Each structure stands twice: as structure tokens, then as C-alpha cells.
Amino acid sequence: MGTKDSSEEIVMTAMKRNGRAMMRMERLKNKDINFNEVHHIAGGPYKGILVNKQAENLDNVGPEEGRIEFMAYLINSDQNNAIAKDRWTLRFWFRGQADGVTRKQTFTEYFSELISPKTLPRKYVGFIKRALVLLQSYHLVKRLELEVEELNEGEEDLPPIKSFVSVFTPDSYTYRFVPEVAVDNKNFLTFKIKAKCDAQIALCAIYGDVERKTYEICLGAEENSKSYIRDGSLGAVKCEANTVNLLSDTEFRYFWLSWANNHVEVGKGAKYGNARFLSWEVPVNRQFKVNSMAVATSRATKGQWEFAEILGTFLKKNLHKTFFLVSIIFRFIINKIKLSLLWLAKKQKMLQVLEDAYPNSMSTSNLFKTSKIKQTDTITSVVMLKDMEKKGLIREVEKGIWLRMQSKEEMMEHEVILVKELPTLTGKEQPTIGIITTLYHEKLAVDAMIQDKKTYVKFKTEGESQVYTIGHIGKFNVVSTKLAKMGDAEGDMIAAENTVTRLLGTFNKIQHVLLVGVGGAVPHYSDYNQHVRLGDVVVSTPVDDTGAIYVYCSKVEKIKNASGYSYVTRIWAPREQALINAVNKMKKETESYPPGTRPWDKFIEEGKDILRGQESNFHRPMIKRDKLFLTKSDNSTVQVDHPRPLSYSAKNYMEGQTNIRYGVVGCGHKVSRTDPLRRDFAQMNGIKAFHQEHDAVMESIEGNCCESYIVILGRCQLFHCCFISYVMCIILQAYCYRINVNKKLIHIKIL
């Protein structure tokens, strides 16, 4: 009985409405069929097909996922074999979790087989039978609807066959790529959208990547009052228009989008060129070939999209013949891509190992060992090293000794010199500000803001090397350096102390030190203004009378006969308050700025223009990657929503904006790696971010009698190095110039 109940049948239900004939064909399990409504149970070649009595209405089943419209000439046997000219619409619904490409391929193949000249019936009834029988072999199709509208004489004759793809987007600003709508062979689209506001389209060079080489079109932003063209996802606004009530969540609105001749344009309606309201002439350094497209809607609304394409005649005639050959070629290409990706990952690993060691060099054997290169892969790996050397990414400084080079990561290259001894600097050339970085990409970003710079690598094949980039910011001389990673915690600590000591000893005019890097944010689960998200930056400032900006925990003890912990800590509080005062001044002057007008927004984009290297990505991380988890009392974790401002339409709130948060920076693996301790320790000390254990660096800074220092951390590894650099510029120049941020922006160009 159970097997019978779970078996499937194709059930057809017909109705007429407003002069149109409609037939719904759907797969139903026996237990879901109302046999009281069944008019005919087919047998023989039509076994498994049931025909219901004609219905007054059809149940609402939601929007279709695919649609094809075409013109048909058929003989109607019910009207003395008269030839009828009809407009036919096929609507498709699918089951399972098949991707968009598979779904489009399925309904395209179904249609191609349905109208194949070899089997196409000339009579209306025969066509319906053919559609029912064919549906039995297309198991991915859950439901099919056929709508027939008879046309009057003189109406449009033989228009193109149109295919329609429906896409549904959630209320989460999560981009969904639409490979079923090809854009690499065209330069404009027409589509329609039903959404309350914030409908986003991303035209991308790389499938799956909306961060680099992307034009983002936002329709109905700011509560359906404005529309934008952005350079990258949540990037700089390049074109803006007032578009009040542009979108609707109750009806579809038509639009066209063109990117022909590096000119991005958007207009209302289905006809290209009409009612244009956005236009951006893309500059040369931002131009690329559009190869893919993605769509999204914000937290405020869900969206339903529909894209139209014209089906080529080869789909009707040749698709079923070529599919097998295409499948073989596709499998071959996939295997080749997998192998290429594997070697690309090995190349990136070797490059990362050299970046971590920088400014130290590594022998080929140590590089392969650290990168976990197999003995059988050494020859290919050496070829890859030579290829990276040819691109200027690394250099073989001595036979079998490799060093990462930073001269190919900026649009405007600067001189990188390998020296045994540093050149002598005059008193006027001596830097007064030192910047310490940990990651290679952090140093790239810091150096991007330094003008008239030269990088000196004091190179040693054995022992520790040093790297110093010397130049100026505004009128003030600065020097940046990088801490090398030796591969073990104790070695890294010793090397870090030595690097700071050499920096302050070599450049004895340094008065202020900035330690920059990446860290782990301390989230707040209810207060948006206290919450630190992926993409935010934390600047160390004191929260109490101790003046502490950095707290290191060396020991944790459970308090006996009580709930709670006691911590053994060491704090660092700069005696000289110039940088702290500059930060407080910046905070006060910028906290009321609306998004897009804050001083760092512009410089983020300018910094990314400079840092357009071959191997680095300095773009902001996607919102969908920023997931917030809460650890419950039973140590289980649940994902929760990020807190938002009290009102979604809060004056200064924009989804995905980068914020600066102010508070203490903490470190110590005893507290940073366990959630209950981390939260308790952070709450007790006003901590906004946790840093890797750089207490040795702080000790060395104070031990070398530097009394003015600050720590700046970004919650992102690559992009925020650029952003952190600009924050440092504001802090440095707010201190040096003693002027407010608004005036600084007029007189000083940083990045």
C-alpha cells in the first residue's frame, strides 16, 4: 500500500479564463490525487497519465521558475480543421535543488524535443498528448503549465522564440550568480523586478567574485528614493539619480541595462535607450570584459527577477544531437581545471610562505618543506618559482635563495634596493614616525600612502634581514617596517623584539610608533554602536583612568567558591597623549558624518586604485561572509543576526559601511581562544578587539624609551590594510597639523 501511495502520476487539469485555454500538468503522488476529480485514466502508451475534469480555477502555486513564449500554427479538429494562430506560453516549476543552469538546460531541451520536426504533431490535441508523454521522461520538472491565447488577424507574425528565467533573491544582500543568463556574448539586458527597494545587479569579470572588477547597479536605494552605479560591491558611487518609488513589491517593473563601449547605462521600460536615468563612462583603469552577472536584494526586501532571451534555432534542431559530445568535452575541461587549481593553490602557498618570512629569505629546500611540496612535484614547483620571478613577485638573490619582492603591487612602482648597509640620512631626512606591520599585505598598504618613497632591504642570507620604506606623509618623514615570522612562537617573539629595537636604534629621531595589523573583533549582540563587524577598524584608546590601550593576559584562575575568573595582566599606557588626543578629536568630528561623506570613504577607493597588484586583493569582504555566532551555556553555538541601529532607516546607517570603533586592544591566547573567557575579559577591560600576542613588541617599544604609540587593528586580512593605512594618516596628520578633519581633507592628499 505504501509503495502504491508513493508512486507518481502525471495529472492534467484544464480550464478556460478570459478567452485563454490553460492546462496544468504536474507530478503527484497517488496519495495526493483527488480521484473524485479524475475524468480519464490513460492506458497503453499513455499509461501513468490522468486527466481531471475541467476546473473553474487552478490553485495558486507561486511564480514559475522558467518560461518560454512562442507562436504556433496548428489544426484545430474541433473547428473543422481550421488553422489557428496562437501565442503559446510554457511555464516550468522544478523539484530538488538543481542549479539555474541545469534548470534552464532542462526546459530548453524539453522544448527542443517537443517541437522537433520529426515528432511535432500538427493537431492541437496531438500536441497536448506529446507534451504529457514527454514530461514523463523529464523527472526534474515538477509542474508544467501551457497557456494558449488565440491571436486575431493582423497581429504579430512569427516573432522570435523567447526564453524567460526567473530568479528569487532573499532579504540578506547575498548575491546569487545567474549563469543561466549569458552576458559574455552581449552588451545589454532587459529584465523586470518585483521588490520593495534595494535591487542590486552586479556585472562581473570573474564568476563568483563581486569584490574585484565589478559594476554594481543599485535600484531603489535609500527606501526606494535613489539609484546608483557603484564601482564594486558597496564601492564608491560613480553615478546617482533621484528615483522616488522606482520599484514595487506588488507589481513587476521593467528595466534595461547596457554596458556597451565601456559605458554603463540604466533605463526604465523594456526598450533599450528609453527613459535613461543612470549613466557612467567607465575610466580606462576600471574597464574590463563582463563575463557574468549576479543579483541581490537587501535586508529590507525579497526580490523576484525575470530575464528574457531569444532562443537560437540550433536549440530546436541540434541540441539533442550535440549534448553527448558536449558532456564528454565538459568532463575533460573540468578535470583539467581541477589540476590547474591544485597547482595554483601550491603556487599561492609558496608565495604566502615567502611573504610571512619577508624580509628574510628562504632556501628552496626550506620553502618546499614549509609549503608541503611533495618530492615528486619539485621540478614543477621550481618552474613555478621561475615564473613568479619573471613576473617580479620574487627574486633568487643567491643560488637557491628566494626573497619576496614588493615592487609589482602598485600602479606606480617605487624603487626597492637590496643593500648590505643603509645609506646615511641627513637630519632633515630622518623619520619621526615609525609604523610596524606584521603581514606582507599590511606593509604594502602602509607603503601606498607614503610619498617619494624608497624601500631598502638590508639583506642577509643567514640571520635576520630588515626592511625599511622611507618617505613622507605630508611634510613629515615616516618609516615602515615588517616583522618576520620565523615559524615558531619563541623565534617570532625574539625576532619581533629585535626588529623594534633595530628600528628605534637605526632611526633615533622617531617620536611616535603605530602598530597596525588584523585582529579578532569583540561583538556586541544587542548594541549596534558597540558592535564590531567584519570590515570595521578598531583604534586603541583608553576607557578608564589607567590610560591603558593594550592589555596582555598571562594567567587565568578560576575564583574558588564563586562564579568568575581572576586574570594576571600587564597593561601598556602611553605617557605622551598626543596621538590619543588626535584620535579623540577625530572621533568627535566624524561621528555625525553620514555614510559616503566620512573622510576615509574617498581614500579607501583611492588606496585601492594604487594597490592594483597581480597577487593581492584589497577589496572589502562580502557581507555574506560576516556571520555572528553565540556560544550558549551548554557550549553549543547558534548563528544570530547582527544588531542594527534602532531603526532600519537610521540617519547614518548604510548596509556594509566600514565603521571605526574605539577601545582597548587585548591579547593572550589563554583568554582569546575560549568564548566565555574572551567575553568576560573583554567586558572587564573595555576590549574591542583581540590581537595576536605582541606583548614583546610593546615591551620593546617602551624599553626603547618611546612614549607615544597606538595600535590599529582591522577585522580583515587584506582590504583593511588599505583602510587601516588611511586611518593612520588621519591620526598622524590630525596630530601633526593640529587641524580639524574637514580642513585636512582640503589641503592634504594622502593616498
C-alpha positions in Angstrom: 0.0 0.0 0.0 2.8 2.3 0.9 4.6 1.7 -2.4 1.4 2.4 -4.3 0.7 5.6 -2.4 4.3 6.9 -3.1 4.2 6.2 -6.8 3.8 9.2 -9.1 1.4 10.0 -11.9 1.2 12.9 -14.4 -2.1 14.7 -13.8 -3.5 17.3 -16.2 -6.1 19.8 -15.3 -7.6 22.2 -17.9 -9.6 25.5 -17.6 -10.6 28.5 -19.6 -10.2 32.1 -18.4 -10.6 35.4 -20.3 -10.6 33.7 -23.7 -7.4 31.7 -22.9 -7.0 28.0 -22.5 -4.8 26.8 -19.7 -3.6 23.3 -18.9 -1.6 22.3 -15.8 0.4 19.1 -15.9 2.1 18.1 -12.7 3.6 15.2 -10.9 1.5 14.0 -8.0 1.9 11.0 -5.7 -1.1 8.7 -5.6 -2.0 9.7 -2.0 -2.2 13.4 -3.1 -4.6 12.8 -6.1 -8.2 13.5 -5.7 -9.7 10.7 -7.7 -13.2 12.2 -7.5 -11.9 14.9 -9.9 -10.3 12.4 -12.3 -12.2 12.2 -15.7 -9.9 9.7 -17.5 -7.1 7.3 -16.6 -5.0 6.6 -19.7 -3.6 3.3 -20.7 -1.3 1.8 -23.3 1.4 4.2 -24.4 -0.1 6.8 -22.2 -0.1 4.8 -19.0 0.7 7.0 -15.9 -1.3 10.0 -17.2 -4.5 11.1 -15.6 -6.9 13.8 -17.0 -9.0 15.7 -14.5 -12.4 17.2 -15.1 -12.3 20.8 -16.4 -11.8 23.1 -13.5 -13.3 26.6 -12.7 -9.9 27.8 -11.3 -6.4 26.5 -10.7 -4.8 26.6 -7.3 -2.2 29.3 -6.8 1.3 27.6 -6.9 3.6 30.7 -6.8 5.6 32.2 -9.6 7.2 30.0 -12.3 10.9 29.3 -12.4 11.2 29.3 -16.2 9.1 30.3 -19.2 9.1 30.0 -23.0 6.8 32.0 -25.3 6.3 31.3 -29.0 3.9 31.4 -31.9 2.2 28.2 -33.1 0.1 27.3 -36.2 -1.9 24.2 -35.5 -5.0 22.5 -37.0 -8.0 22.6 -34.6 -10.0 19.5 -35.2 -12.8 20.9 -33.1 -13.4 23.7 -35.6 -13.5 21.8 -38.9 -9.7 21.5 -39.1 -9.3 25.3 -39.2 -5.7 26.6 -38.9 -5.3 28.6 -35.7 -2.6 31.1 -35.0 -1.9 31.1 -31.3 0.5 32.6 -28.8 1.7 29.8 -26.5 3.4 30.1 -23.1 5.1 27.2 -21.4 5.7 27.7 -17.6 8.0 25.4 -15.6 8.4 24.6 -12.0 11.2 22.2 -10.8 11.8 20.0 -7.8 15.0 19.4 -5.9 18.0 21.8 -5.6 19.2 21.8 -9.1 21.2 25.0 -10.1 19.9 27.5 -12.5 22.0 26.3 -15.5 20.6 22.8 -15.1 17.1 24.0 -14.9 17.4 26.2 -18.0 19.1 23.4 -19.9 16.2 21.1 -18.8 13.3 23.2 -20.0 15.3 24.2 -23.2 15.8 20.5 -24.0 12.2 19.7 -23.3 11.0 22.5 -25.6 13.5 21.5 -28.3 12.3 17.9 -28.2 8.6 19.0 -28.0 8.8 20.9 -31.3 11.2 18.6 -33.1 10.2 18.5 -36.8 10.3 14.7 -36.7 7.7 14.3 -34.0 5.8 17.6 -33.9 2.1 16.9 -34.2 0.1 19.2 -36.5 -3.1 19.0 -34.5 -3.9 20.7 -31.2 -4.9 17.5 -29.3 -1.8 15.7 -30.6 0.4 18.4 -29.3 -1.1 18.2 -25.8 -0.6 14.4 -25.8 3.0 14.9 -26.9 3.6 17.3 -24.0 2.2 14.9 -21.5 4.2 11.9 -22.7 7.4 13.8 -22.9 7.0 15.2 -19.4 7.2 11.6 -18.1 10.9 11.4 -19.0 11.9 14.9 -17.6 11.9 14.0 -13.9 13.4 17.3 -12.8 10.2 19.1 -13.9 7.7 19.2 -11.1 5.0 21.1 -12.9 4.3 22.4 -16.4 1.6 24.9 -17.5 0.6 25.5 -21.0 -1.4 28.7 -21.8 -2.8 29.3 -25.3 -4.1 32.6 -26.5 -5.7 32.8 -30.0 -4.5 35.8 -31.9 -6.6 38.0 -34.2 -5.7 38.6 -37.9 -3.0 41.2 -38.4 -1.3 40.6 -35.0 2.4 40.0 -34.8 3.5 37.1 -37.0 6.3 34.6 -36.2 8.2 36.6 -33.5 11.4 35.1 -32.0 11.0 32.3 -29.5 11.7 33.8 -26.1 13.0 32.1 -23.0 12.4 33.6 -19.6 14.4 32.8 -16.5 13.1 33.6 -13.0 15.4 34.3 -10.1 14.4 34.8 -6.5 16.6 36.6 -4.0 16.4 36.6 -0.2 16.3 39.6 2.1 20.0 39.3 3.1 22.2 41.1 0.5 23.5 37.8 -0.7 24.4 37.8 -4.3 23.1 35.0 -6.5 25.0 34.4 -9.7 22.8 33.8 -12.7 24.9 31.7 -15.2 21.7 30.6 -17.0 21.6 34.2 -18.4 24.7 34.5 -20.6 26.2 38.0 -20.6 29.7 37.3 -22.1 28.3 37.4 -25.6 26.1 40.5 -25.3 26.3 44.1 -24.0 22.8 44.8 -22.8 20.0 43.2 -20.9 16.2 43.7 -20.4 14.6 42.4 -17.2 11.8 43.0 -14.8 11.9 43.1 -11.0 9.4 43.0 -8.2 10.9 44.2 -4.9 10.2 46.9 -2.3 13.6 48.5 -2.7 17.3 47.9 -2.9 17.5 45.7 -6.0 21.2 45.1 -6.9 22.8 43.8 -10.1 26.5 43.1 -10.3 28.2 42.8 -13.7 31.4 40.9 -13.0 34.6 39.9 -14.8 35.1 36.8 -12.7 32.3 34.4 -11.9 31.7 34.2 -8.1 33.6 37.4 -7.3 31.7 40.7 -6.8 34.6 42.3 -5.0 37.0 42.9 -7.9 36.2 44.1 -11.4 32.5 44.6 -10.8 30.0 47.2 -11.7 27.2 47.3 -9.2 23.8 48.8 -10.1 21.5 49.5 -7.1 17.9 50.3 -7.9 15.6 51.9 -5.4 18.2 52.5 -2.7 17.6 54.6 0.5 14.0 53.5 0.9 13.2 53.5 -2.8 14.2 57.1 -3.3 17.6 56.9 -5.1 19.6 54.7 -7.6 23.3 54.3 -8.0 26.1 52.8 -10.2 28.9 51.7 -7.9 32.5 50.6 -8.6 32.4 47.2 -7.0 30.1 45.8 -4.4 29.3 48.5 -1.9 32.0 50.5 -3.6 32.3 54.2 -4.5 29.2 55.7 -6.1 30.0 56.8 -9.6 26.6 57.9 -10.7 23.4 58.8 -8.7 19.9 59.7 -9.5 16.7 60.5 -7.6 14.2 57.7 -8.4 11.3 58.0 -6.0 9.0 54.9 -6.0 11.1 53.3 -8.8 10.3 49.7 -7.5 7.2 48.0 -6.3 6.7 44.9 -4.2 3.2 44.3 -5.7 4.0 44.5 -9.5 6.8 43.9 -11.9 8.7 47.0 -13.2 10.7 46.7 -16.5 14.3 48.0 -16.9 17.1 47.8 -19.4 20.8 47.8 -18.7 23.7 48.4 -21.1 27.5 48.2 -20.8 28.4 48.7 -24.4 31.6 50.6 -25.3 32.6 50.8 -21.6 29.5 53.0 -20.9 27.2 51.6 -18.2 23.6 52.9 -18.6 20.3 52.0 -17.0 16.8 53.0 -18.1 13.1 52.3 -17.4 11.0 50.1 -19.7 11.7 47.2 -21.9 13.0 49.2 -24.9 16.7 49.9 -24.9 17.6 53.6 -24.9 14.3 54.9 -23.5 13.9 56.7 -20.1 17.6 56.6 -19.2 18.3 57.7 -15.6 21.8 56.4 -14.8 24.9 56.7 -17.0 28.7 56.2 -16.2 31.5 56.5 -18.7 34.0 53.9 -17.2 37.6 55.2 -17.0 40.3 53.2 -18.6 41.8 51.8 -15.4 38.3 50.4 -14.4 37.4 48.8 -17.7 37.0 45.0 -18.1 35.0 42.5 -20.1 31.7 41.5 -18.4 31.6 37.7 -18.2 28.9 37.0 -15.5 26.0 38.6 -13.7 24.6 38.3 -10.1 21.6 39.8 -8.4 20.7 40.5 -4.8 18.2 42.3 -2.6 18.9 43.9 0.8 17.6 43.0 4.3 14.6 45.2 3.7 13.0 43.1 0.9 12.9 39.9 -1.1 13.1 40.1 -4.8 11.7 38.3 -7.9 13.6 38.8 -11.1 12.8 37.8 -14.7 15.3 37.8 -17.6 14.4 37.3 -21.2 16.5 35.7 -24.0 15.9 34.8 -27.6 16.4 31.0 -28.3 18.6 30.3 -31.3 17.3 27.9 -34.0 20.1 25.5 -33.2 18.5 24.7 -29.9 15.4 23.4 -31.7 17.3 21.3 -34.2 20.7 20.3 -32.9 20.7 20.4 -29.1 19.7 16.7 -28.6 22.4 15.6 -31.1 25.3 17.5 -29.6 24.6 17.1 -25.9 26.5 13.8 -25.6 29.6 15.3 -27.2 29.4 18.4 -25.1 29.2 16.3 -22.0 32.4 14.5 -22.8 34.3 17.7 -23.6 32.9 19.3 -20.4 34.1 16.5 -18.2 37.6 16.7 -19.8 37.7 20.5 -19.2 36.6 20.1 -15.5 39.4 17.6 -14.8 41.9 20.0 -16.4 40.6 22.9 -14.3 40.8 20.8 -11.1 44.5 20.1 -11.9 45.2 23.7 -12.7 43.5 24.9 -9.4 45.6 22.4 -7.5 48.9 23.8 -8.8 47.6 27.4 -8.4 47.0 26.6 -4.7 50.6 25.3 -4.4 51.9 28.4 -6.0 49.9 30.6 -3.7 51.2 28.6 -0.7 54.8 29.2 -1.7 54.2 32.9 -2.2 52.5 33.1 1.2 55.4 31.4 3.0 57.8 33.9 1.4 55.5 36.8 2.4 55.4 35.6 6.0 59.2 35.3 6.1 59.8 38.7 4.4 62.2 40.5 4.7 64.0 37.2 5.4 64.9 34.9 2.5 64.3 31.2 2.3 66.3 28.3 0.7 64.5 26.2 -1.9 64.5 23.2 0.4 63.1 25.1 3.4 60.5 26.7 1.1 59.3 23.3 -0.2 59.3 21.8 3.2 57.2 24.6 4.8 54.9 24.7 1.8 54.5 20.9 1.9 55.6 20.3 -1.6 56.0 16.6 -2.4 59.3 15.2 -3.7 57.6 14.2 -7.0 56.4 17.8 -7.5 59.8 19.6 -7.1 60.5 20.1 -10.8 57.2 21.7 -11.5 57.5 23.8 -8.3 60.9 25.1 -9.4 59.3 26.1 -12.8 56.6 28.0 -10.8 59.3 29.8 -8.8 61.0 30.9 -12.0 57.6 32.1 -13.4 57.0 34.2 -10.3 60.5 35.6 -10.6 59.7 36.6 -14.2 56.6 38.4 -13.0 58.7 40.3 -10.5 57.0 38.8 -7.5 60.1 37.1 -6.1 63.8 37.1 -6.7 66.5 34.5 -6.5 69.0 36.7 -4.5 71.6 33.9 -4.5 71.5 30.4 -6.0 68.6 28.6 -4.4 67.8 31.5 -2.0 64.4 33.2 -2.6 63.1 36.6 -1.4 59.6 38.1 -1.9 59.7 41.5 -3.8 57.1 44.2 -3.3 57.8 46.3 -6.4 55.0 44.9 -8.6 52.0 45.5 -6.4 51.3 49.2 -7.0 50.2 51.1 -10.1 53.2 53.4 -9.7 56.2 51.3 -8.9 58.8 52.6 -6.4 62.4 51.6 -6.0 63.3 48.6 -3.9 67.0 48.3 -3.2 68.9 45.3 -1.6 71.7 46.7 0.5 74.3 45.5 3.0 74.2 48.8 4.9 71.6 51.5 5.0 72.5 54.9 3.4 73.2 57.8 5.8 70.2 60.1 6.2 70.6 63.8 6.9 68.9 65.4 9.9 66.0 66.6 7.7 65.6 63.2 6.2 65.3 61.3 9.5 61.8 59.9 10.1 60.0 61.0 13.2 57.2 58.4 12.9 57.6 54.6 12.8 55.0 52.2 11.5 55.2 48.5 12.4 53.3 45.8 10.4 53.1 42.1 10.7 51.7 40.8 7.4 53.1 41.5 4.0 49.9 43.0 2.7 49.8 45.4 5.7 53.1 46.7 4.7 52.0 47.1 1.0 49.1 49.2 2.2 51.1 51.3 4.5 53.7 52.0 1.8 50.9 53.0 -0.6 50.2 56.2 1.5 53.9 57.1 1.7 55.1 59.6 -0.9 58.5 59.9 -2.6 59.5 56.6 -1.0 62.3 54.1 -1.3 62.4 50.6 0.2 65.7 49.3 1.5 66.1 45.6 2.2 69.1 45.1 4.5 69.6 41.6 3.2 71.4 38.6 4.9 71.3 35.0 3.6 71.7 33.9 7.2 70.2 35.5 10.3 67.6 38.3 10.3 67.2 40.8 7.5 65.4 44.2 7.8 63.2 46.2 5.5 62.6 49.9 5.8 60.4 52.0 3.5 61.4 55.7 3.9 59.4 58.6 2.6 57.0 61.3 3.8 53.3 61.8 4.6 52.6 65.5 4.0 55.6 67.3 5.5 56.6 64.6 7.9 59.1 61.9 7.4 58.0 58.3 8.2 59.5 54.8 8.0 57.6 51.5 7.8 58.9 48.0 8.6 57.6 44.5 8.9 58.0 41.8 11.5 59.3 38.5 10.1 57.6 35.2 11.0 60.3 32.6 11.9 57.9 29.6 12.0 57.7 29.1 15.8 56.3 31.3 18.6 59.5 31.8 20.5 61.5 32.6 17.4 58.8 35.0 16.3 58.9 36.8 19.7 62.7 37.2 19.6 62.7 38.4 16.0 59.9 40.9 16.8 61.8 42.4 19.7 65.0 42.7 17.6 63.1 44.3 14.7 61.6 47.1 17.0 65.0 47.6 18.7 66.8 48.0 15.4 64.0 50.3 14.1 64.3 52.7 17.0 68.0 52.4 17.2 68.6 53.0 13.5 66.2 55.9 13.3 66.7 57.6 16.6 64.6 60.6 15.8 61.4 58.5 15.9 58.9 60.1 18.4 55.7 58.1 17.6 55.1 54.4 16.8 52.0 52.9 15.2 51.5 49.1 15.4 49.0 48.0 12.8 47.5 44.7 11.9 44.5 42.5 11.9 42.6 41.1 14.9 39.6 39.3 16.2 36.6 41.5 16.8 34.7 41.6 20.1 31.0 41.5 19.0 28.1 43.1 20.9 24.9 41.1 20.5 22.4 43.9 21.1 24.0 47.4 20.7 24.9 48.3 17.1 27.1 51.2 18.3 29.3 48.9 20.3 29.3 46.0 17.8 32.5 45.3 15.7 31.9 43.6 12.4 34.0 42.2 9.6 35.2 45.3 7.7 35.4 47.5 10.8 38.6 49.0 12.3 39.5 49.3 16.0 41.7 52.2 17.2 43.2 51.7 20.7 42.0 54.3 23.2 41.8 54.2 27.0 38.4 53.6 28.7 39.4 54.3 32.3 41.8 56.3 34.4 44.6 53.7 34.0 45.1 55.1 30.4 45.7 51.5 29.2 45.3 51.0 25.4 46.8 47.4 25.4 46.2 44.6 27.9 48.0 41.3 27.9 46.8 38.3 30.0 49.4 35.8 31.0 47.4 33.7 33.5 43.8 32.9 34.3 42.5 31.4 37.5 39.0 30.2 38.5 37.8 32.0 41.6 37.1 29.5 44.4 33.6 29.3 45.7 32.4 31.9 43.2 31.4 32.2 39.6 34.1 34.1 37.7 37.8 34.3 36.9 40.8 36.3 38.0 43.3 37.5 35.5 47.0 38.2 35.7 47.6 41.1 33.3 50.2 43.6 32.0 49.0 46.9 30.6 50.5 49.5 28.4 49.6 53.1 28.6 51.5 55.7 26.6 52.8 58.6 28.7 52.7 61.0 25.8 49.0 61.7 24.9 49.4 63.4 21.5 48.1 60.5 19.4 45.3 59.7 21.9 44.2 63.3 21.8 44.2 63.2 18.0 42.1 60.1 17.9 39.6 61.6 20.3 39.4 64.7 18.2 38.8 62.6 15.1 36.1 60.6 16.8 34.2 63.7 17.9 34.3 65.3 14.5 33.4 62.3 12.4 30.7 60.5 14.5 27.9 62.6 13.0 29.0 62.2 9.4 26.5 60.3 7.1 27.8 57.4 5.0 29.7 58.4 1.9 30.9 61.7 3.4 33.2 60.5 6.1 36.8 61.4 5.3 38.0 57.8 4.9 35.4 56.7 2.3 37.1 58.6 -0.5 40.6 57.5 0.4 39.6 53.8 0.6 38.8 54.0 -3.1 42.0 55.9 -4.0 44.0 53.4 -2.0 42.5 50.5 -4.0 43.4 52.3 -7.2 47.0 52.4 -6.1 47.1 48.8 -4.8 46.1 47.0 -8.0 48.8 44.4 -7.9 48.8 41.0 -9.5 48.5 38.8 -6.4 46.6 40.8 -3.8 43.0 41.6 -3.1 42.4 44.8 -1.1 38.6 44.8 -1.5 36.1 44.8 1.3 34.9 41.3 2.2 31.3 40.4 1.3 28.6 40.9 3.9 27.5 37.2 3.5 30.9 36.1 4.9 30.2 38.0 8.2 28.4 35.5 10.3 27.8 36.1 14.0 27.6 33.1 16.4 26.7 32.9 20.0 28.0 30.3 22.4 25.3 29.1 24.8 25.8 27.8 28.3 25.9 24.2 27.1 28.8 25.2 24.8 26.7 24.8 21.7 26.8 27.6 19.1 23.9 29.2 17.2 24.0 31.8 14.4 22.3 35.0 15.3 21.6 38.3 13.5 24.0 41.2 13.8 22.5 44.1 15.8 21.2 47.1 13.8 20.5 50.7 14.6 17.3 51.3 16.5 15.6 52.0 13.1 16.5 50.5 9.8 16.2 53.9 8.3 18.6 55.4 10.9 20.1 58.6 9.6 23.8 57.4 9.4 23.3 53.7 8.7 24.2 52.0 5.4 24.4 48.2 5.0 28.1 47.2 4.6 29.6 50.5 5.6 33.0 50.5 7.4 33.0 51.9 10.9 35.8 52.9 13.3 35.4 51.6 16.8 37.4 52.9 19.8 38.5 50.9 22.8 41.3 48.8 24.4 43.1 46.1 22.4 43.7 42.8 24.3 45.9 39.8 23.7 46.9 36.5 25.3 45.9 33.1 23.9 44.6 32.0 27.4 41.7 34.4 27.0 41.4 34.9 23.3 40.6 31.3 22.3 37.8 30.5 24.6 34.4 32.2 24.2 33.3 32.6 27.9 36.7 33.8 29.0 37.0 36.1 25.9 33.7 37.8 26.6 34.3 38.1 30.3 37.9 39.5 29.9 36.7 41.9 27.2 33.8 43.2 29.3 36.0 43.7 32.3 38.7 45.7 30.4 36.6 47.5 27.7 38.3 45.5 24.9 37.1 46.0 21.3 39.5 43.6 19.6 42.0 40.9 20.3 45.5 40.9 18.8 48.0 38.1 18.3 50.5 38.0 21.1 52.6 41.1 20.5 53.4 41.9 24.1 57.1 41.5 23.2 56.7 44.3 20.6 55.0 46.6 23.2 57.8 45.8 25.7 60.4 46.7 23.2 58.7 50.0 22.3 58.6 51.1 25.9 62.0 49.6 26.6 63.5 51.8 23.9 62.0 54.9 25.6 59.3 55.6 23.0 56.4 57.2 25.0 53.9 57.8 22.2 52.3 54.8 20.5 49.0 53.5 19.4 47.5 50.2 18.0 45.2 50.0 15.0 43.5 46.7 14.0 41.2 45.8 11.1 38.9 42.8 11.1 40.0 41.7 7.7 43.3 40.4 6.4 43.7 42.1 3.0 41.4 45.0 2.2 41.6 46.7 5.6 45.3 47.0 5.4 44.5 49.8 2.9 41.8 51.2 5.1 44.0 51.0 8.3 46.6 53.0 6.4 44.2 55.8 5.8 43.1 55.8 9.5 46.7 56.2 10.4 47.0 59.1 8.1 44.1 60.9 9.8 45.6 60.2 13.2 49.1 61.3 12.2 48.0 64.4 10.5 45.4 65.4 13.0 48.3 65.3 15.5 50.9 66.9 13.3 48.8 69.7 11.8 46.6 70.4 14.8 43.7 71.0 12.4 40.2 69.5 12.1 39.5 66.7 9.7 37.5 68.9 7.3 40.3 71.3 6.7 42.8 68.5 6.4 40.9 67.0 3.5 41.1 70.2 1.6 44.8 70.7 1.9 46.3 67.2 2.1 46.2 64.4 -0.4 47.1 61.1 1.4 46.9 58.0 -0.7 
